[in-house]
Amino acid sequence: MAEEKSFHMTPEEFRRYGHAAVDWIADYHSRIESFPVLSQVKPEEIRASLPKNPPAQGEPFEAVLKDVEQLILPGVTHWQSPNFFAYFPCNASGPGILGDLLSSGLGVQGMLWSTSPACTELETHVMDWLVGMLGLPDKFLSSSSGGGVIQDTASSAALCALLAGRERSTHCVSNKKGANGRLVAYVSTQTHSSLEKAAMISGIGTDNLRQIEVDEKFAMRPESLARRIEADKQAGLTPCFVCATVGTTSSNAMDPIAEIGKICRERNLWLHVDAAMSGTAMLCPEFRHLQGGVELADSYNFNPHKWMFTNFDCNCFWVADRKALIQTLSILPEYLKNQATESGAVIDYRDWHIQLGRRFRSLKLWFVIRHYGVDGLQHHIREHVRLAQEFAEWVRNDNRFELVAPVPLNLVCFRHKGTDPANQTDSNQTIMDRLNRSGDLFLTHTKLNSKLTLRLCVGQTNTKRRHVERAWRRIQEEANKVAAD
Ligand SMILES: Cc1ncc(COP(=O)(O)O)c(C=O)c1O
């Protein structure tokens, strides 16, 4: 009988090409410092280099890998470069990448416990480990009233938290009737924009999202929060949700969770704590004072995909009362019904987030935690914080520059005090543009007190003292050039 025609990659081919792909990744990481950190291509340049039409016949794997090297790499901004200091880290590691590869290899879709019990149970287990590792309250453990789930991003976690807060305050009426236009949520002026998006999606509406003022450290003012809640109540509105941040995106400000939590408790508002990047620092007990009062939170999230060596995407989200979350998001169509679900003895994570399908993300987290151990993770986080503090000290000691915000952890917000005489513009813009064009490092900016501010965030997996030293040297060089222009 003739063999059935097949275009699939055979297991032997997969083995061979798989080795080649892993070799390529290992080589990429070892030569990563030779690339300009910020991709220097122009808009549409990458597309122009790609064939107009898809291939009618399959191509050899070698040709595809060669095109990654020649066509794709020029358009890559090297987030994994040790000279990447922009935005926030999105660091990866060998064990994280391999965990993700294994997840793809297994190809599991873990929407229900029964669609792959290990996918659910490893996730629950790792999330319970992390409660202890980050010093979070026991109420977030799966053995208590709460529990944790892996989401794609902090944005999704925030949306789920807001929805759960909405449902709790309206006794699950909003899910049926829609939001009534009278619910109010509270953030600070520095809260991440994902909360604004969550207000849009949840039907609360941005008009009903209050941006509470911040103090001189850019942290939410609890007394302003309390005043605003009372005013809204007086106006007949229904305050339902507050988001406090451990480490704001712009300046790494720390909202006072204990005071905010007390206000939420007294008025029965859902308190969500967003620790997207800085949550990772809580691996080290000496930094946990920054989230003092976290035991008052109804939900908490952080992104191992930012600073905990776990490649994108991986967000950890906990709730103190899992029933509130499940009640908010649960729908059970006939075709998903099964005995395990009906027994009530298992977790079905499909009820814990927006989407139905889910990848086996806990594998990469498990690989990372087992590879580094708690000691290894603490070591690297402490080192990043130490390097950022050292950089801040260099800035403090150079009177041409100033620090613009406190430096609690790994983010330094600073500015050059001068103007660019050539363009009559803020010298910081010129310095940053020139540095980023040089490809030597990548920095981004924010505005604090209306002033353009440079941000240097240390968190890349392989960033060492020599990279931070060089960054400072290059910043000083560009500052000298601006002054001389
Ligand atoms: C404090 C904070 N919250 C939320 C986010 C959004 O993260 P994600 O991309 O996981 O939605 C970020 C960064 O992007 C952040 O810094």
The ligand as an SDF file (V2000), in Angstrom:
LIG
                    3D

 16 16  0  0  0  0  0  0  0  0999 V2000
    2.5530   48.7230   37.7160 C   0  0  0  0  0  0  0  0  0  0  0  0
    2.1850   48.0680   36.4130 C   0  0  0  0  0  0  0  0  0  0  0  0
    0.9740   47.5140   36.2670 N   0  0  0  0  0  0  0  0  0  0  0  0
    0.5940   46.9160   35.1350 C   0  0  0  0  0  0  0  0  0  0  0  0
    1.4470   46.8350   34.0670 C   0  0  0  0  0  0  0  0  0  0  0  0
    0.9480   46.1440   32.8200 C   0  0  0  0  0  0  0  0  0  0  0  0
    1.5670   44.9110   32.6950 O   0  0  0  0  0  0  0  0  0  0  0  0
    1.0690   43.8420   31.6080 P   0  0  0  0  0  0  0  0  0  0  0  0
    1.8120   44.1260   30.3600 O   0  0  0  0  0  0  0  0  0  0  0  0
    1.4390   42.5150   32.2240 O   0  0  0  0  0  0  0  0  0  0  0  0
   -0.3940   43.9940   31.4630 O   0  0  0  0  0  0  0  0  0  0  0  0
    2.7270   47.3830   34.1640 C   0  0  0  0  0  0  0  0  0  0  0  0
    3.7170   47.3700   33.0740 C   0  0  0  0  0  0  0  0  0  0  0  0
    3.5090   47.2370   31.9370 O   0  0  0  0  0  0  0  0  0  0  0  0
    3.1030   48.0040   35.3700 C   0  0  0  0  0  0  0  0  0  0  0  0
    4.3130   48.5580   35.5050 O   0  0  0  0  0  0  0  0  0  0  0  0
  1  2  1  0
  2  3  1  0
  2 15  2  0
  3  4  2  0
  4  5  1  0
  5  6  1  0
  5 12  2  0
  6  7  1  0
  7  8  1  0
  8  9  2  0
  8 10  1  0
  8 11  1  0
 12 13  1  0
 12 15  1  0
 13 14  2  0
 15 16  1  0
M  END
$$$$
